């Protein structure tokens, strides 16, 4: 009797083991062990980057961000109920170094670390978001440093609870997005709300030696009627025709064209450390007056910031194109 029971238990155990093995083989065959899933998204490995929304989520609603300063492409996933594995994954692309996941309550931040400075393009096909990375060639000829003024406890100009440091950073990020898609490498002196000294900013520029250096600021005045955009330049930069004043003129014209703000003067900015210390063409942009109602409305709105960013990017591209054509 005991022997019969032992045979029965062995038979049942064998069947269970067989079922487990079959399920494992099916998962492997279907690639399910290579997929991280939750209730709304499937992130499929061994693609450049493929994000497939499910359960009614639209691919066009997925938020992405490219932090080129840190060579990181970021995907934000919301309404996530199941845990993601925090691991590094190689997608097989030579541009992707690693991928890791950060979960915060019901959201997941996917960090795609890249090996090189890349430009990227994205497309939506059959409700799937595909992101393709391409290495930027001739990097030293494409490098631009963007300086969002102030940061951390140094808020800059302010109007109520509206701080210059936040406007500067937001516009700088928009500028970077535009330039990356045009094949340039815009590097930020800060990409978050932290204090960076003017000495450290200047040292970073002079050690990196980009083609151009653009510092983004907002203005302020006790007279609330003061308005418009002005640009400061390094008067001692005279070694080349492609100097600080040349760059500042281009930047001012393009910003005015994009935003319609009042055109103010070009100003000598050598009293400012980052201007007089720069070893490359520099333009310090005073985009508008936070003390002026009309300027502030433009500076503090998403659409206004995008218009400023477009003008800044257009100016940079015009200047870079002139230099590139001269060197051909």
SVG drawing of the C-alpha trace seen along z (x, -y; Angstrom):
<svg xmlns="http://www.w3.org/2000/svg" viewBox="-8 -103 52 105">
<polyline fill="none" stroke="black" stroke-width="0.4" points="0.0,0.0 2.8,-2.4 4.7,-1.5 1.6,-2.3 1.3,-5.7 5.0,-6.5 4.6,-5.6 1.5,-7.9 3.4,-10.8 6.3,-10.3 4.0,-10.2 2.3,-13.5 5.7,-15.1 6.9,-14.1 3.8,-15.5 4.2,-18.8 7.9,-19.0 7.0,-18.3 4.4,-21.1 6.9,-23.6 9.4,-22.6 6.9,-23.0 5.8,-26.4 9.5,-27.5 10.1,-26.4 7.0,-28.2 8.0,-31.4 11.5,-31.1 10.1,-30.4 7.8,-33.4 10.5,-35.6 8.5,-36.2 11.5,-35.8 13.0,-38.7 10.1,-41.1 9.3,-43.3 5.6,-43.8 3.0,-45.7 -0.6,-46.6 0.1,-49.3 3.5,-48.9 5.8,-46.2 9.4,-47.2 10.9,-44.7 14.6,-44.1 16.9,-43.6 15.4,-46.6 17.1,-50.0 14.3,-51.1 10.7,-49.9 7.9,-50.9 4.6,-49.2 1.6,-50.5 -1.2,-48.1 -4.5,-48.3 -5.7,-51.3 -2.6,-53.5 -1.5,-55.6 2.1,-55.6 1.8,-59.4 1.2,-59.9 4.5,-58.4 6.8,-61.1 10.5,-61.0 13.5,-63.2 17.0,-63.2 19.7,-64.4 22.5,-64.6 24.8,-66.1 24.8,-62.8 24.3,-60.7 20.9,-59.4 17.6,-58.9 14.7,-58.8 11.3,-57.3 8.6,-58.0 5.9,-55.4 2.8,-56.2 0.0,-54.1 2.3,-51.2 1.0,-48.7 3.5,-45.9 7.2,-46.1 9.8,-46.5 13.1,-44.7 15.9,-47.1 18.6,-45.7 20.8,-46.7 19.9,-45.4 21.8,-45.5 19.5,-46.0 22.1,-44.9 22.6,-48.4 26.2,-49.6 24.9,-53.0 23.2,-51.6 25.5,-50.9 22.8,-49.9 19.2,-50.3 17.9,-50.5 14.5,-51.2 13.6,-53.5 10.2,-52.9 8.4,-55.5 5.0,-54.5 2.9,-54.1 5.5,-55.5 8.7,-54.1 11.6,-56.0 13.5,-54.1 17.1,-55.3 18.8,-54.3 22.5,-55.1 24.3,-55.7 27.9,-55.1 28.4,-58.1 26.8,-61.4 23.9,-60.6 21.2,-62.2 17.9,-60.4 14.7,-60.1 11.4,-58.6 8.3,-57.3 5.0,-55.8 3.9,-52.8 0.9,-50.6 0.7,-52.4 4.3,-51.4 6.9,-54.1 10.3,-53.3 13.4,-55.4 16.5,-55.1 19.9,-56.4 22.7,-57.5 26.2,-58.5 27.2,-62.1 30.3,-62.4 33.0,-65.1 32.0,-65.7 34.5,-68.5 32.9,-70.5 29.4,-70.0 29.9,-70.9 28.0,-73.9 27.7,-74.8 24.4,-76.1 24.5,-77.8 21.1,-78.2 22.0,-81.1 21.7,-80.9 20.4,-77.8 19.9,-76.3 19.8,-79.1 20.8,-81.6 17.3,-82.2 18.3,-85.2 15.6,-87.7 12.2,-87.0 8.6,-88.1 6.5,-86.7 7.1,-82.9 8.4,-83.0 12.2,-82.5 14.6,-83.3 16.6,-80.1 13.6,-77.9 12.8,-79.9 16.5,-79.7 16.7,-75.9 13.4,-75.2 14.3,-77.3 17.8,-75.7 16.2,-72.2 14.0,-73.2 17.1,-74.5 18.9,-71.2 16.0,-69.2 16.0,-71.2 19.8,-71.1 20.1,-67.4 17.7,-66.6 19.8,-68.8 22.9,-66.7 24.6,-69.1 25.9,-68.3 24.6,-70.9 26.0,-70.4 24.5,-72.1 26.4,-73.7 23.6,-72.4 20.7,-70.2 18.9,-70.5 18.2,-73.0 21.7,-73.2 24.1,-76.1 27.1,-76.2 29.6,-79.0 30.5,-81.3 34.1,-80.3 33.2,-76.6 31.1,-77.5 33.9,-79.4 36.4,-76.7 34.1,-74.1 33.8,-76.1 37.6,-76.8 38.5,-73.2 35.9,-71.8 36.5,-74.4 33.1,-74.2 32.5,-76.0 30.1,-78.4 29.0,-79.4 25.5,-80.6 24.4,-81.8 20.7,-82.2 19.3,-84.8 16.3,-87.0 16.5,-90.7 15.0,-92.9 14.5,-96.6 13.0,-98.9 11.1,-100.5 8.4,-98.1 8.1,-99.7 11.6,-98.4 11.2,-95.6 12.8,-93.6 15.8,-91.5 19.5,-92.5 22.7,-90.5 26.1,-90.9 29.4,-90.2 33.1,-90.0 34.7,-93.1 38.2,-91.6 37.4,-88.6 38.8,-90.0 41.1,-87.2 38.6,-86.0 35.8,-87.3 33.7,-84.7 33.9,-86.4 31.7,-87.2 30.1,-90.3 29.4,-88.5 27.7,-85.7 25.7,-88.1 24.3,-90.0 23.1,-86.7 21.5,-85.6 19.7,-88.9 18.3,-89.0 17.0,-85.4 15.5,-85.8 13.6,-89.0 12.4,-87.2 11.1,-84.3 9.5,-86.1 8.6,-89.6 10.1,-91.1 11.5,-94.7 15.0,-94.8 17.4,-96.4 21.1,-97.0 24.2,-94.8 26.1,-95.5 29.7,-95.0 29.6,-92.3 33.1,-92.3 32.1,-93.1 30.6,-89.6 33.0,-86.8 31.8,-84.2 31.8,-86.7 35.3,-88.2 36.8,-84.8 35.5,-82.8 38.1,-81.6 35.4,-80.8 32.7,-83.1 30.2,-83.8 26.8,-85.5 25.0,-86.2 21.3,-86.5 19.0,-88.7 15.8,-87.4 13.3,-89.8 12.4,-91.6 10.7,-89.7 9.7,-93.1 7.6,-93.8 4.1,-92.3 4.3,-91.5 7.8,-90.1 7.0,-88.0 3.9,-86.5 6.1,-85.3 9.0,-84.1 6.7,-82.1 4.5,-80.3 5.4,-77.0 4.6,-78.5 6.7,-81.6 9.6,-79.5 9.5,-77.4 9.5,-80.6 12.6,-81.8 14.2,-78.4 13.5,-78.3 15.1,-81.7 18.1,-80.7 18.5,-77.4 18.0,-79.2 20.8,-81.7 23.2,-78.9 22.5,-76.9 23.0,-80.1 26.4,-80.8 27.5,-77.2 26.6,-77.0 28.6,-80.1 31.7,-78.7 31.2,-75.3 30.9,-76.9 34.0,-79.0 36.0,-75.9 35.0,-74.0"/>
</svg>
